[in-house]
Amino acid sequence: MKNDLNPDEREAFESVEAFLKNQTVFIGPDPDIMRDHGLAPRTPREHALLARDWERDRVGLMRDRLISNCNETWQVMSAIASSPGAKWGDSITGIWTASGDLAVVSTGGVLGFASITHYALRHIMKYWRGEPSIGVNDGDAFMHNDARWGSIHPADFATFMPVFAGGELACWVGCSEHLGENGAIEPGGLSALAESVYGEGLRISPMKIAEGGELKRDLVTFMQNMVRDRALMYEDMKARLAVCKTLVQRVHDAIAEFGADDFIGMLRLGLEDVQAEVRRRIAALPDGTTRAIAFADSTLREQAYIKCNVELRKSGERLVVNVRGSAPEFANRTINSVLGSTKAVVGNLLCGFVWPDLPRNQAVLAPVEFEVDPGSCLNSSFETPNSISMLTLFPTFTALQVAFTKLSYAAPQARTRALAPWYNMINTYIYAGVNQRGQMVASISANVNGMPGGARDGADGEHSMAALFSIMGDLPEIEVQEQEVPYLSLIGKKLLRDNQGFGKFRGGSGFQWAISPKDSPLWGFATVASGSAYPNISGIFGGYGCGTYPICKVLGVDIFERIEDDPRAFASYDLAEIMNQRPIAGARYETHTMAMPFELAQRGDIYLMSQGTGGGWGDVLEREPLSVWRDVCDQILCAAVARQVYGVVLHAQTQALDEDATQRVRAQLRAERLARGRPYAEFIADWVTPGPSGLPAPYFGCWDKPDEIWMGNEEVPSPADALQPVMMQDPQWLRIRELEAQVRQLRAERTA
C-alpha cells in the first residue's frame, strides 16, 4: 500500500506512522520474541559467509580462543564481584551474535542465566536500536533483571555491551549474575511474602545504563535508592560493566587477528553445527515416550502439592518436551515461572548432564519443541510474581532428568550419561541486617552450591558437589563469610550421617551446618525451600530418593556467653544429635519447614540446616556389602541403617563386615518382599483413586488426565486450556479467624 502512494502522500503516511509509534503507552514484552527459543534467521552477510569453504581447524581455534576469553572474564567476575552468588561462581559471561543468539559462553557458571538472555537482546534490537532517544552505540551498556524480558527471576541481573567492527555491529558481550538484594518486600531478593509483581522489588526491562563506557550516575542512584544494600548494587554494576568492557577488548583482539568476516561467520557456523549435531543425537535416541513427575510441597506460605508434569516424546529427529498437566499459576504467590525460564531449565539439563561434551550455546535447545498449558505455573502470565520460580523450575528439572535418563539409557552409546536425579532444592539461608562494619547488607548464602549428585550406572553419586544449575560453582569459604557478615559457623560443612539416596549405587550425601549471629544490632534469616513434607527427588531403577528436611533452631540462649563460661558448652557437631539429645541446657529447640519467612534473630541463636541427597540407582540389596561397610567407616552411614536398608550386618564391637549374617538377612528381606507382593491388578484396585481427595493439603495439577487440572480443594477439575489463576488466602488471616472461632467457642462454653 505504501509503495502505491505519491511522494507527498508517502511523507504524510510515514508521519502518521511515526506519530502512532510514539504514542504507544507501554512497550512490554513482545509475545513473538518471548515464544521463540530458536536461532534467528541468517543475516544476508552470514548467509554469504557460510556459503564459502571453512577451514575447520581454524574455526576450532577461534572458538577455543573465545571460550578461553569467557572463562577469563568469568573468573574476573568471581574475583571482583561483591554478591556472594557471583563471588562463588553463580554468574556467567558470554558472546552473542548481532541478532542476539548465544554463541559462546564460559564453561563455568550458570548456563540458565545466559541461555535466556537472547530474549532481552532481541527486544533491544527490535525496539531500542532505532529509537532516537536510546539507540545502540559503541560504549553503551544495557541492563535488565525481569524474567518477563528474559531472566530467571528478579534476583538475577544481566549487563550487555555491543561490539562494533568497522562501524558494523559484530556481536554482543554480556555478564549475568545472581545479585540478590533487589528491594523486594523481604530482603535478599527472594521474597515469599510478595503477593504481586509490585512487591518483588526492581523489575528492570532492558535499559541503557552506560554510555561511552561509563555508568550513568542518575540511573545508578535510582537503582541504589530502591534497594537495601546500596553498596552491593553499585559495586556489582561496576563489576559487570568492567567484565563486559574486558570482553569487548578480547573480541576486538580476535577480530584483529582473524578478521571480521571469519569472526562473524564462526559465530553463526558454531551455532548451526551444534544444531545439526543435536538433531543427529536426537535421531540416535530410541523412538518412544517417557514420563516423570515431581512435586513442590509448599507455596512458601502454605503447604500444598504442586505438580510438575513432564512427558518426553521422541520420533525421528523430533523431540517434544510436554509439561501440560502441571499446576496452574498462582496469582498471589511467587513460585511461578515464565515459559522462557522453563525452556532454560531444559537447556541447562542438556548441556550440563545429557550431552555435556557439546559446546554450550543456544543451538542446543533450538531443535527441541515444547507443549505447555496457557496459564500454568510453568508458563505464567505477565502479572504473576515469579521471584522464587525455582520452586517449580527445580522439580521440573528433576522430572526432566528422570525422563531423559529413561530415554537415553536405552541407547547403548549414551549409557554413560545416565544419572539418577541430582538434588534440586535451595537448602540455604537468605540473610539481611547490619554487618559488623555498620553497613546494611542482604543476599543469599552460596551454600546452595553444595547440592549432592545422583548415583550413576556403576558409580556412587558425589557428596555435596555442585548446584544443578552451576556445575562449576563453588562453596563459600567459612573464613571469608565470617569477614563479611556477622555470624559464626559452629558446624562447618560436615556430611550428615544417613543422608543418602540408598541404592545399588547410592546418591551423594549432603552436608550440614550451624550458624549463629554475633556483633550485629539487627540481623535475620529466611529460607525459601521445598521438601520438608514431600521428598524433592526420587531415585531411579529401584533406588531411593532423598528424605525430607526441616530447619532447626536452638533459641533462648546466647551460645557465645555459654562458650565464654564453658568452652565445652557447644561440643556436639551433628544436627541430629543436637536436636535429639538437646545438650544445651535451658534452650528452646524448634523445627520448622524450609519455607520460613524472614525473621529477626538474636545474638547467640543457633540455626541448623542440611543439604539434601542425590538419588540412588538400583536395588539396595544389590549393593556391594564392602561399599556399605566403607560408608559406615566414613561415618556417613550408621550400622543400624546399614542393616535395616541394605541388609548388611556389621560386628557390634569391631564393626567388621559379617558376610554370612549379611547373606542371611538379605535372604530374609527378599522373602519378606515376596510375601508383601500382590498381583498388579489387585494392587492398582486398592492404590488408584479417582482424584486427590483426602490429602492433608490442597493439590494442584493433573491427576490421571493431563487435560484436567485440579485447582486445590475444588471437587471438579478444570479444563487445562481454560485455566484461571489460583488465589491463595493469607495464612495469617486464616489463623486469626481460626483463633477467633476458638475464642467464641470458649466464651460460649463459659457462659453456658
Secondary structure, DSSP 4 states (H G I P E B T S, - for coil): -GGGS-HHHHHHHHHHHHHHHHT-S-----HHHHH--SPPPPPHHHHHHHTS---HHHHHHHHHHHHHHHHHHHHHHHHH--SHHHHTT-EEEEEEETTS-EEEE-SSS-HHHHHTTHHHHHHIIIIITT-TTT---TT-EEEE--HHHH-SSTTEEEEEEEEEETTEEEEEEEEEEE------SSTTS--SS--SGGGS---PPSEEEEETTEE-HHHHHHHHHTSS-HHHHHHHHHHHHHHHHHHHHHHHHHHHHH-HHHHHHHHHHHHHHHHHHHHHHHHHSPSEEEEEEEEEEE-SSSEEEEEEEEEEEEETTEEEEE-TTPPBPBTT-S----HHHHHHHHHHHIIIIISTTS--SGGGTTTEEEE--TTBTTS--TTS--TTTHHHHHHHHHHHHHHHHHHHHTSGGGGGG-BPPPP-S--S-EEEEE-TTS-EEEEE-GGGGGPPPPPBTTBPPPSS--BTTBTT--PPPHHHHHHHSSEEEEEEEEEPTT-S--SSBPPPPPEEEEEEE-S-SSEEEEEE---SSS-S---BTT--------EEEEESS-HHHHHHH-TTSS----HHHHHHH--STT-EEEEE-SEEEEEE--TT-EEEEE---PPPBS-GGGS-HHHHHHHHHTTSS-HHHHHHHH---B-TTT--B-HHHHHHHHHHHHHHHHHH---HHHHHHHH--SS-TT-SS-EEEESS-TTEEEEES-SSPEEGGG---B-PPPHHHHHHHHHHHHHHHHHHHHH-
